[in-house]
Amino acid sequence: MPSPELLILALNTAVALLAYLVVYPLFCGANGWRIAVNDLLATATVVAVSGILYTGTGLSFNLLLFTTNWFWFTLLSYLAIETPLMLWYFSKHNVWASFKL
């Protein structure tokens, strides 16, 4: 059985890749506001699944420089995985222009 850290990292990677390679191109296109709403749902999904798995277990997660609980490990690792994908997608689809008022 994989370690809890590896399981959360795999979940985060799968959700981020699914979001940026399938969901956002099909349903959001270059609309930054739609991407933001859908990204909140993706983030909530990984936090909810991790919470179901690890709430109340008392496990500590190693985040290289420090240890933390499941919530912060999930949120910070998802942010680290998602950021390069977001920058790539926003540049490729010119999403930055959709934020101009």
DSSP file (Angstrom, degrees, kcal/mol; ACC not computed):
  #  RESIDUE AA STRUCTURE BP1 BP2  ACC     N-H-->O    O-->H-N    N-H-->O    O-->H-N    TCO  KAPPA ALPHA  PHI   PSI    X-CA   Y-CA   Z-CA
    1    1 A M              0   0    0      0, 0.0     0, 0.0     0, 0.0     0, 0.0   0.000 360.0 360.0 360.0 134.9    0.0    0.0    0.0
    2    2 A P        -     0   0    0      0, 0.0     5,-0.0     0, 0.0     0, 0.0  -0.255 360.0 -95.2 -69.0 158.7    1.4    3.4   -0.9
    3    3 A S     >  -     0   0    0      1,-0.1     4,-2.3     4,-0.0     5,-0.2  -0.306  34.8-110.5 -67.7 157.5    2.3    6.0    1.8
    4    4 A P  H  > S+     0   0    0      0, 0.0     4,-2.2     0, 0.0     5,-0.2   0.883 119.1  53.2 -57.8 -38.8   -0.4    8.6    2.6
    5    5 A E  H  > S+     0   0    0      1,-0.2     4,-2.5     2,-0.2     5,-0.2   0.931 109.5  47.7 -61.4 -45.1    1.7   11.3    1.0
    6    6 A L  H  > S+     0   0    0      1,-0.2     4,-2.3     2,-0.2    -1,-0.2   0.877 110.1  52.6 -64.9 -37.9    2.1    9.4   -2.2
    7    7 A L  H  X S+     0   0    0     -4,-2.3     4,-2.3     2,-0.2    -1,-0.2   0.922 111.7  45.1 -64.1 -44.5   -1.7    8.7   -2.3
    8    8 A I  H  X S+     0   0    0     -4,-2.2     4,-2.9     2,-0.2    -2,-0.2   0.902 112.4  51.6 -67.1 -40.5   -2.5   12.4   -1.9
    9    9 A L  H  X S+     0   0    0     -4,-2.5     4,-2.4     2,-0.2    -2,-0.2   0.894 110.6  48.7 -63.4 -38.8    0.1   13.4   -4.5
   10   10 A A  H  X S+     0   0    0     -4,-2.3     4,-2.6     2,-0.2    -2,-0.2   0.918 112.4  48.4 -65.7 -43.2   -1.4   10.9   -6.9
   11   11 A L  H  X S+     0   0    0     -4,-2.3     4,-2.5     2,-0.2     5,-0.2   0.938 112.8  48.0 -60.5 -48.1   -4.9   12.2   -6.3
   12   12 A N  H  X S+     0   0    0     -4,-2.9     4,-2.5     1,-0.2     5,-0.2   0.908 113.0  48.1 -60.4 -43.6   -3.8   15.8   -6.7
   13   13 A T  H  X S+     0   0    0     -4,-2.4     4,-2.6    -5,-0.2     5,-0.2   0.920 112.2  48.9 -64.4 -44.1   -1.9   15.0   -9.9
   14   14 A A  H  X S+     0   0    0     -4,-2.6     4,-2.3     2,-0.2    -2,-0.2   0.923 114.0  45.1 -63.0 -45.0   -4.9   13.1  -11.4
   15   15 A V  H  X S+     0   0    0     -4,-2.5     4,-2.5     2,-0.2    -2,-0.2   0.918 114.4  48.4 -66.7 -43.3   -7.4   15.8  -10.6
   16   16 A A  H  X S+     0   0    0     -4,-2.5     4,-2.7    -5,-0.2     5,-0.3   0.921 113.7  46.3 -64.4 -44.0   -5.2   18.6  -11.9
   17   17 A L  H  X S+     0   0    0     -4,-2.6     4,-2.2    -5,-0.2     5,-0.4   0.917 113.4  49.2 -65.2 -42.3   -4.4   16.8  -15.1
   18   18 A L  H  X>S+     0   0    0     -4,-2.3     5,-2.2    -5,-0.2     4,-1.6   0.911 113.7  47.6 -60.9 -42.4   -8.1   15.9  -15.6
   19   19 A A  I  <>S+     0   0    0     -4,-2.5     5,-3.2     3,-0.2    -2,-0.2   0.957 119.4  35.5 -64.2 -51.7   -9.0   19.5  -15.0
   20   20 A Y  I  <5S+     0   0    0     -4,-2.7    -2,-0.2     1,-0.2    -1,-0.2   0.714 125.3  38.1 -82.9 -20.2   -6.5   21.2  -17.3
   21   21 A L  I  <5S+     0   0    0     -4,-2.2    -1,-0.2    -5,-0.3    -3,-0.2   0.669 134.6   8.9-101.8 -19.0   -6.4   18.7  -20.1
   22   22 A V  I  X5S+     0   0    0     -4,-1.6     4,-1.7    -5,-0.4    -3,-0.2   0.698 124.9  41.2-124.1 -60.9  -10.1   17.7  -20.3
   23   23 A V  I  >XS+     0   0    0     -5,-2.2     4,-3.0     1,-0.2     5,-0.5   0.943 114.7  45.5 -66.8 -52.2  -12.6   19.7  -18.2
   24   24 A Y  I  >XS+     0   0    0     -5,-3.2     5,-2.6     1,-0.2     4,-2.1   0.910 113.3  48.8 -64.8 -43.0  -11.3   23.2  -18.8
   25   25 A P  I  45S+     0   0    0      0, 0.0    -1,-0.2     0, 0.0    -2,-0.2   0.892 119.0  40.8 -62.3 -35.3  -10.8   22.9  -22.5
   26   26 A L  I  <5S+     0   0    0     -4,-1.7    -2,-0.2     1,-0.1    -3,-0.2   0.896 132.0  18.4 -78.1 -40.6  -14.3   21.4  -22.9
   27   27 A F  I  <5S+     0   0    0     -4,-3.0    -3,-0.2    -5,-0.2    -1,-0.1   0.657 132.7  29.5-110.1 -19.1  -16.3   23.6  -20.6
   28   28 A C  I ><< +     0   0    0     -4,-2.1     3,-2.0    -5,-0.5     2,-0.2   0.745  67.9 174.0-115.1 -33.7  -14.3   26.8  -19.8
   29   29 A G  T 3 <S-     0   0    0     -5,-2.6    -1,-0.1     1,-0.2    64,-0.1  -0.414  76.9 -21.7  59.9-123.9  -12.2   27.6  -22.8
   30   30 A A  T 3  S+     0   0    0     -2,-0.2     2,-1.0    64,-0.1    68,-0.3   0.136 102.0 120.0-105.3  18.1  -10.5   30.9  -22.3
   31   31 A N    <>  -     0   0    0     -3,-2.0     4,-2.1     1,-0.2     3,-0.2  -0.744  44.1-167.9 -88.4 104.3  -13.0   32.2  -19.7
   32   32 A G  H  > S+     0   0    0     -2,-1.0     4,-2.3    63,-0.4    -1,-0.2   0.817  84.3  55.9 -62.5 -33.1  -11.0   32.8  -16.5
   33   33 A W  H  > S+     0   0    0      2,-0.2     4,-2.0     1,-0.2    -1,-0.2   0.897 108.3  47.2 -69.2 -39.4  -14.0   33.3  -14.3
   34   34 A R  H  > S+     0   0    0     -3,-0.2     4,-2.6     2,-0.2     5,-0.2   0.896 111.8  51.6 -66.1 -39.5  -15.4   29.8  -15.3
   35   35 A I  H  X S+     0   0    0     -4,-2.1     4,-2.6     1,-0.2    -2,-0.2   0.916 108.0  52.3 -61.9 -42.6  -11.9   28.3  -14.7
   36   36 A A  H  X S+     0   0    0     -4,-2.3     4,-1.8     2,-0.2    -2,-0.2   0.915 111.3  45.8 -60.8 -44.2  -11.8   29.9  -11.3
   37   37 A V  H  X S+     0   0    0     -4,-2.0     4,-1.5     1,-0.2    -1,-0.2   0.934 115.4  46.1 -65.3 -46.0  -15.2   28.5  -10.3
   38   38 A N  H  X S+     0   0    0     -4,-2.6     4,-2.2     1,-0.2    -2,-0.2   0.836 109.4  55.9 -66.9 -31.2  -14.3   25.0  -11.6
   39   39 A D  H  X S+     0   0    0     -4,-2.6     4,-2.8     2,-0.2    -1,-0.2   0.867 102.8  54.7 -69.6 -34.9  -10.9   25.2   -9.9
   40   40 A L  H  X S+     0   0    0     -4,-1.8     4,-2.5     2,-0.2    -1,-0.2   0.903 109.2  48.9 -61.2 -39.4  -12.6   25.8   -6.6
   41   41 A L  H  X S+     0   0    0     -4,-1.5     4,-2.0     2,-0.2    -2,-0.2   0.900 111.3  49.0 -66.2 -40.7  -14.6   22.6   -7.2
   42   42 A A  H  X S+     0   0    0     -4,-2.2     4,-2.0     2,-0.2    -2,-0.2   0.922 113.1  47.0 -64.3 -43.9  -11.5   20.7   -8.1
   43   43 A T  H  X S+     0   0    0     -4,-2.8     4,-2.2     1,-0.2    -2,-0.2   0.914 111.5  50.8 -64.3 -42.8   -9.7   21.9   -5.0
   44   44 A A  H  X S+     0   0    0     -4,-2.5     4,-2.6    -5,-0.2    -1,-0.2   0.863 107.6  55.5 -62.5 -35.0  -12.7   21.1   -2.8
   45   45 A T  H  X S+     0   0    0     -4,-2.0     4,-2.6     2,-0.2     5,-0.2   0.941 109.2  43.8 -64.0 -48.2  -12.7   17.6   -4.3
   46   46 A V  H  X S+     0   0    0     -4,-2.0     4,-2.2     1,-0.2    -1,-0.2   0.882 116.0  48.4 -67.7 -35.6   -9.1   16.8   -3.4
   47   47 A V  H  X S+     0   0    0     -4,-2.2     4,-2.4    -5,-0.2    -1,-0.2   0.913 112.8  48.4 -68.3 -41.1   -9.6   18.3    0.1
   48   48 A A  H  X S+     0   0    0     -4,-2.6     4,-2.5     2,-0.2    -2,-0.2   0.928 113.0  46.3 -65.1 -45.8  -12.8   16.3    0.6
   49   49 A V  H  X S+     0   0    0     -4,-2.6     4,-1.9     2,-0.2    -1,-0.2   0.928 114.9  47.2 -64.1 -43.9  -11.4   13.0   -0.5
   50   50 A S  H  X S+     0   0    0     -4,-2.2     4,-2.6    -5,-0.2     5,-0.2   0.893 111.6  52.1 -63.1 -38.7   -8.3   13.5    1.6
   51   51 A G  H  X S+     0   0    0     -4,-2.4     4,-2.2     1,-0.2    -2,-0.2   0.903 107.6  51.0 -63.9 -41.5  -10.4   14.5    4.5
   52   52 A I  H  < S+     0   0    0     -4,-2.5    -1,-0.2     1,-0.2    -2,-0.2   0.895 116.7  41.8 -61.5 -39.1  -12.5   11.4    4.2
   53   53 A L  H  < S+     0   0    0     -4,-1.9    -2,-0.2    -5,-0.2    -1,-0.2   0.862 129.6  20.9 -76.2 -36.2   -9.4    9.3    4.2
   54   54 A Y  H >< S+     0   0    0     -4,-2.6     3,-1.7    -5,-0.1     4,-0.4   0.459  79.5 122.5-123.5  -1.5   -7.3   11.0    6.9
   55   55 A T  T 3< S+     0   0    0     -4,-2.2    -4,-0.0     1,-0.3     0, 0.0  -0.451  89.4   8.6 -63.6 132.0   -9.5   13.0    9.3
   56   56 A G  T 3  S+     0   0    0     -2,-0.2    -1,-0.3     3,-0.1    -2,-0.1   0.468  97.3 107.7  80.0   1.6   -9.1   11.8   12.8
   57   57 A T  S <  S-     0   0    0     -3,-1.7    -2,-0.1     2,-0.1     3,-0.1   0.746  74.2-138.5 -83.0 -22.5   -6.1    9.5   12.0
   58   58 A G        +     0   0    0     -4,-0.4     2,-0.1     1,-0.2    -3,-0.1   0.594  47.1 153.6  76.0   9.6   -3.5   11.7   13.7
   59   59 A L        -     0   0    0     -5,-0.3     2,-0.4     1,-0.0    11,-0.3  -0.426  35.6-144.3 -70.4 144.9   -1.1   11.1   10.8
   60   60 A S        -     0   0    0      9,-0.1     2,-0.4    -2,-0.1     9,-0.2  -0.910  11.1-144.2-108.9 144.3    1.5   13.8   10.2
   61   61 A F  E     -A   68   0A   0      7,-3.4     7,-2.4    -2,-0.4     2,-0.6  -0.888  11.1-128.8-112.9 135.1    2.6   14.5    6.6
   62   62 A N  E     -A   67   0A   0     -2,-0.4     5,-0.2     5,-0.2     3,-0.0  -0.721  21.9-179.3 -86.4 118.2    6.1   15.4    5.5
   63   63 A L        -     0   0    0      3,-3.2     2,-2.7    -2,-0.6     3,-0.3  -0.348  51.7-105.9-112.2  49.0    6.2   18.5    3.4
   64   64 A L  S    S+     0   0    0      1,-0.3     3,-0.1    -2,-0.0    -1,-0.1  -0.346 114.4  36.4  63.0 -64.8   10.0   18.5    2.9
   65   65 A L  S    S+     0   0    0     -2,-2.7     2,-0.3     1,-0.2    -1,-0.3   0.660 130.7   2.2 -91.6 -16.5   10.8   21.4    5.2
   66   66 A F  S    S-     0   0    0     -3,-0.3    -3,-3.2    -5,-0.0     2,-0.3  -0.970  70.6-109.8-158.5 167.6    8.2   20.7    7.9
   67   67 A T  E     +A   62   0A   0     -2,-0.3     2,-0.3    -5,-0.2    -5,-0.2  -0.804  38.5 165.1-106.0 152.6    5.5   18.3    8.9
   68   68 A T  E     -A   61   0A   0     -7,-2.4    -7,-3.4    -2,-0.3     2,-0.1  -0.859  36.3 -83.8-150.6-179.7    1.8   19.2    8.8
   69   69 A N     >  -     0   0    0     -2,-0.3     4,-2.0    -9,-0.2     5,-0.2  -0.309  50.7 -93.0 -87.9 178.4   -1.7   17.6    8.9
   70   70 A W  H  > S+     0   0    0    -11,-0.3     4,-2.5     1,-0.2     5,-0.2   0.855 119.6  57.0 -62.3 -37.0   -3.6   16.2    5.9
   71   71 A F  H  > S+     0   0    0      1,-0.2     4,-2.6     2,-0.2    -1,-0.2   0.957 111.6  38.8 -62.4 -53.1   -5.4   19.4    5.1
   72   72 A W  H  > S+     0   0    0      1,-0.2     4,-2.6     2,-0.2     5,-0.3   0.861 115.2  53.8 -69.1 -35.0   -2.4   21.6    4.7
   73   73 A F  H  X S+     0   0    0     -4,-2.0     4,-2.2     2,-0.2     5,-0.3   0.940 112.6  44.4 -62.4 -45.3   -0.4   18.9    2.9
   74   74 A T  H  X S+     0   0    0     -4,-2.5     4,-2.2    -5,-0.2    -2,-0.2   0.944 116.8  44.8 -63.7 -49.0   -3.3   18.4    0.4
   75   75 A L  H  X S+     0   0    0     -4,-2.6     4,-2.0    -5,-0.2    -2,-0.2   0.930 117.3  42.7 -64.8 -47.5   -3.8   22.1   -0.2
   76   76 A L  H  X S+     0   0    0     -4,-2.6     4,-2.0     2,-0.2    -1,-0.2   0.879 115.7  48.2 -70.3 -38.0   -0.1   23.1   -0.5
   77   77 A S  H  X S+     0   0    0     -4,-2.2     4,-2.0    -5,-0.3    -1,-0.2   0.874 111.0  51.5 -71.2 -34.5    0.8   20.1   -2.7
   78   78 A Y  H  X S+     0   0    0     -4,-2.2     4,-2.9    -5,-0.3     5,-0.2   0.914 109.4  50.9 -64.8 -41.3   -2.2   20.7   -5.0
   79   79 A L  H  X S+     0   0    0     -4,-2.0     4,-2.1     1,-0.2    -2,-0.2   0.909 110.6  48.8 -60.6 -42.7   -1.1   24.3   -5.3
   80   80 A A  H  < S+     0   0    0     -4,-2.0    -1,-0.2     1,-0.2    -2,-0.2   0.867 116.2  42.6 -66.7 -36.6    2.4   23.2   -6.2
   81   81 A I  H  X S+     0   0    0     -4,-2.0     4,-0.7     1,-0.1    -2,-0.2   0.873 117.0  46.9 -76.1 -37.9    1.1   20.7   -8.8
   82   82 A E  H  X S+     0   0    0     -4,-2.9     4,-2.8    -5,-0.2     5,-0.2   0.831  95.4  72.6 -77.0 -33.4   -1.5   23.0  -10.3
   83   83 A T  H  X S+     0   0    0     -4,-2.1     4,-2.5     1,-0.2     5,-0.2   0.895  98.7  44.5 -56.2 -49.8    0.6   26.2  -10.7
   84   84 A P  H  > S+     0   0    0      0, 0.0     4,-2.1     0, 0.0    -1,-0.2   0.898 115.4  49.8 -63.2 -36.2    2.7   25.1  -13.7
   85   85 A L  H  X S+     0   0    0     -4,-0.7     4,-2.7     2,-0.2    -2,-0.2   0.905 111.1  49.4 -65.5 -40.8   -0.4   23.6  -15.4
   86   86 A M  H  X S+     0   0    0     -4,-2.8     4,-3.1     2,-0.2     5,-0.3   0.933 110.9  48.7 -63.7 -46.6   -2.3   26.8  -14.8
   87   87 A L  H  X S+     0   0    0     -4,-2.5     4,-1.9    -5,-0.2    -1,-0.2   0.905 113.8  47.4 -61.2 -41.9    0.5   29.0  -16.2
   88   88 A W  H  X S+     0   0    0     -4,-2.1     4,-2.5    -5,-0.2    -2,-0.2   0.944 115.3  44.6 -63.0 -49.0    0.7   26.8  -19.3
   89   89 A Y  H  X S+     0   0    0     -4,-2.7     4,-2.5     1,-0.2     6,-0.2   0.919 112.6  50.8 -64.1 -45.1   -3.0   26.7  -19.9
   90   90 A F  H  <>S+     0   0    0     -4,-3.1     5,-1.9     1,-0.2     6,-0.6   0.887 114.7  43.8 -62.7 -38.8   -3.5   30.4  -19.3
   91   91 A S  H  <5S+     0   0    0     -4,-1.9     3,-0.5    -5,-0.3    -1,-0.2   0.909 114.2  49.3 -71.3 -42.4   -0.7   31.3  -21.8
   92   92 A K  H  <5S+     0   0    0     -4,-2.5    -2,-0.2     1,-0.2    -1,-0.2   0.888 122.3  32.4 -64.4 -40.4   -1.8   28.7  -24.4
   93   93 A H  T  <5S-     0   0    0     -4,-2.5    -1,-0.2    -5,-0.2    -2,-0.2   0.306 104.6-122.2-102.7   7.4   -5.5   29.9  -24.4
   94   94 A N  T > 5 +     0   0    0     -3,-0.5     3,-0.8    -4,-0.5     4,-0.3   0.900  53.2 158.1  52.5  46.5   -4.8   33.6  -23.6
   95   95 A V  G > < +     0   0    0     -5,-1.9     3,-1.7    -6,-0.2     4,-0.4   0.780  57.4  76.0 -70.8 -27.4   -7.0   33.4  -20.5
   96   96 A W  G >  S+     0   0    0     -6,-0.6     3,-1.3     1,-0.3     4,-0.2   0.842  88.3  60.2 -54.8 -34.4   -5.3   36.5  -19.0
   97   97 A A  G X  S+     0   0    0     -3,-0.8     3,-1.1     1,-0.3    -1,-0.3   0.757  92.7  65.6 -67.2 -23.7   -7.3   38.7  -21.4
   98   98 A S  G <  S+     0   0    0     -3,-1.7    -1,-0.3    -4,-0.3    -2,-0.2   0.644  92.3  63.0 -74.7 -12.5  -10.6   37.5  -20.0
   99   99 A F  G <  S+     0   0    0     -3,-1.3     2,-0.3    -4,-0.4    -1,-0.2   0.548  76.8 106.1 -88.4  -7.2   -9.8   39.1  -16.6
  100  100 A K    <         0   0    0     -3,-1.1    -3,-0.0    -4,-0.2     0, 0.0  -0.550 360.0 360.0 -73.7 134.4   -9.8   42.6  -18.0
  101  101 A L              0   0    0     -2,-0.3    -1,-0.1     0, 0.0    -3,-0.0   0.455 360.0 360.0 -85.6 360.0  -12.9   44.5  -17.0
